[in-house]
Amino acid sequence: MLEFIAKYWLEFVFSLAISGLTVWFRRISGKVKKQQAVNNGVKALLRNEIVQEYNRYSDKGFCPIYARENIESLYKEYHELGGNGTITELVGKLHSLPTEKE
């Protein structure tokens, strides 16, 4: 009788442990997916802002120092989120513009 109880008690405990781990994993997985979606959204917004700034100042033919600092700040955060080289190229082109209107 004790063997029967011990045998099924262990199975019950292991079943509970596996169920608990499964629930925990699904919750963590859901949170990771949501965080990744937020990161991708922020990265898209930063990219859009940098492209808009590039278009504005390349049309003007110059990029003031305060705008460069702002763009650098945007680019730093964009790069931290895993941004690609296309924006790096645009930021480099902005740096080649003069800082004052000629």
N, C-alpha and C positions, 0 to 999 in steps of 0.2 A: 504494500500500500504506500509506504514512504517513497519507494522508487517511482511509482506512478505520479505522485504529487510533485516530486522533485523534477521529474522529466517534463511534465507539462508546465510547471512553474517557470522553468528556464525558458521554454519556448514562448511563454506569455511575456516574460521580461524582455527577451530579445525582439519580439514583435513590437512591443511598445517603444523600445529604443529605436528601431528602424523607422517606425512611423514618425516618431518625434524628429529624427534626423531629416526625414523627407520633408516634413512641414517646414522645418528651419531652412533647409536648402531652397525650397520654393520661395519663401519670403525674401531671403537674401538675393536670390536670382532676380526676383521682381524689382527689388530696390536698385540693383545694379543696372538693369535695363532702363529704368526711369532716369537714373543719373546719367547714363550714356545719352539718352534722348535730350536731356537738358543741356549737356555739354555740346552736342551737335547743334542744337538750336542757338546757343550762345556763339558758337564758332561761326555759324551762318550769318548772324547779326553783325559780328565783328568784321567778317569778310565784306559784307555789303557796305558797311560804313567806310572801310578803307577804300573800296572801289569808288564810292561816291566822292570821297575826298580827293582821290587821284584824278577823277574826271574834272572836278571843280578847279583844282589848282593847275592841272596840265593845260586846261583851256585858258586860264589866266596867264600862264607863262611864268609864274613864280609861285613859291610856297614860303610864306612867312615862318619865322622861327617857332612861334607859338603853335602853328599848325603842324610843323614837323614833330614837335614834342608830343602833341596829341596823337598823331599818327603812329609814332614810335610806341606810345603806351598801348594803343589798340593792337599794334602788331605783336608786341611782347606777349600779351594775353592770348592772341590768336595762335601764335606759335606754341605757347604752352599747352594749348588744347589740341595740338597735332596738326596745325595748318600746313598747307602745301607750299611749294616753291613759286607758284604763280604770283601770289601776293608779295612774296619776298622780292620778286622782280619789279613789281609796281612800286613798292616802297623804295627800292634802289633808284628807280627813275625819278621819284619825287625828290630824293636827296640830290640829284644832279641839277634840279631847277634852282635858279637864283632865289635868294631870300627876300629880295625887294623888286618892285616893279621898275623896269628900266626906263 
